[in-house]
Amino acid sequence: MTRKTLVALAATITFAIPSATAFAGITDMDVVVDGRTGAETRSIAVSVADLNLASNHGARMADSRITKAAKQVCGWMNGSILPATPEYRACFGEALGGARNDLDTLIQAQRQG
């Protein structure tokens, strides 16, 4: 597991978030997307195990999944006419950036192996 995954697991256990059981099945082919809004941190494990990350199509599909997860953990509301707040944009940027770094590591591993 990556360091980010371990930190997310520790935070989940420490704060006893009800969704802690969602992280019980994390594998090496999951990307954890963390979003921090105020004092609250939400995390979603996004599986990419079914994708061929060595292909451009697989990498784009994985990026699409983590983008949706980043929106979700940061509180995006579909159909909202309200403009994105600076807090949302900061949360989304950090969540997406961290998840893309982890995804890039998985892509490189599949392309080399």
N, C-alpha and C positions, 0 to 999 in steps of 0.2 A: 504494500500500500504506500501511497505517497504521503509525505509529511502533512499535506493539507487534509488528506482523508483522516489521518490520525487525530489531527487537531479538531476536525469537525466531530469526530466520534467522541472525543473527550469533552467537548463543549456540550454535546447532546446529553451525555451521561451526567455531567456536572449540574446542568440546569434542569434535568429531568423533564425535558420537553416531551409531551405526550406522543409525538411522532418518533420517538427514539427507536421503536421497533422497526421503523422503515429502513434503518441503517444496518440491521442484522444481516442482510443478504448482500452487502457490498462486496464486489469482486474487483480484481485487477483491471477489468474492462469497464469500470464505472468512472464517471467524472462527477465529482461533487461540486455543486454550484452553491456558493454561500452568498447570501445577501444580508447586509446589515443596515437596518433602518432604526435610527435612534439607538436605544439600548438593546434592541431585539435583533438576534441573528437567526435567519431561517436557512435551512439547507435542504437540497434535493439531490439525491444520487441519480444520475442519468446513465442508463446502460447503453453502451455502444458495442456490446459483445456480438450483436448480430450484423455488424457492419464491417466491410472490408475497408479499413482506414488507409490502406495502401493505394486505393483508387481515389481519384478526385471526387467522384460521386459519393462514395462512403464518407469522405472527410466533410463534404458539404452537408450531408444528412446529419452527421454528428454535430456540426456547428449549428445547424437549425434547431436541433434538440436542446442544446445548451443555451441558445438564445431564448427559447421559450421558457426554459427553467429559470433563467436570470430574470426575466420579466415577472414570473410567478413569485419568486422569493422576494422581489422588491416591491410587490404589491400593485403591479399594473392591472388595470381594470379594462377588459375588452369593451369596446363601444363607448368608452368615456370620452366626453367632449372637453374635459378639463385638460389644460396643458400639463405636461410633465413638470414636476417641481424640481428644484435643484437637488433636493435630497434623493429623489427617485433617480435622477440622472447619475448622481455620484454612486449610489448603490448599484445601479445597473452596470455602470462602467467597471466598477471594481469586481462585481460578480462575474461579468463576462470575461474580463481580463484574466482573472485567476483560473477560471474554467478553461479558457482557451490555452493557457500555458500547460495545464495538465493534459488537455487533448493533444497538443503538439507533441508532448512526450510520448503519448500512446501511438500517434501517427508515425513518428520517427522509429519507434520500436518495431512496428509492423512492416515498415518499408525496408528496414535493415535485416529483419529476420525472415 
